């Protein structure tokens, strides 16, 4: 079974600064997907960024980028120019490549989350 | 296109009662996933359903929990004889038929279940 570990229960950063959230995972599979989700106080899960394991190029979405190190099984999230609206819980998640007929896919495996605090 | 809808948003039950949580997937989505989030924890996968079929229930507790996704109507997560340990936020996610390799899951707002 796959596991996802987020070793930072809480991180704090000054507004406009850069912060990196860590995530490691354990799997025996070679093809999979990795995700970062944001959960603000409303508890709505919002997809921030995603990465396919077979792609060497790190994904970027505006101020959000990842550092994907497949051999080390590491998938960190970098948030540049932090904004007050970035304050939330951030969850790293793993998903196997789809294996079911009909196009479906496994459920996501989540880490325990990192609480990101933005200091004004 | 409305997002994934869950109701009720908040549900209070006394020990021993039944809880029914509903999830309406996004229009055109035929895959539904249920997750549970205990306090201070990440989401834990419970069950994956397609219309009228349970595909993967490896995360479901063996007793008291059941799920269905009928041909018509929402998906239902049913918890019989609730106990205090069932208090959690329950999230539903849906995804479309395979149109891309990501099969992105879109999450609903969750139902917070409180067992007194």
Interface residues (C-beta under 8 A of the other chain):
Chain A: X4 X33 X42 X43 X44 X45 X46 X47 X50 X52 X91 X97 X98 X100 X102 X103 X104 X105 X106 X107 X108 X109 X110 X111 X112 X113
Chain B: X30 X31 X33 X35 X40 X41 X42 X43 X44 X45 X46 X47 X48 X50 X55 X56 X59 X89 X91 X93 X95 X97 X98 X101 X102 X103 X104 X105 X107 X109 X110 X112
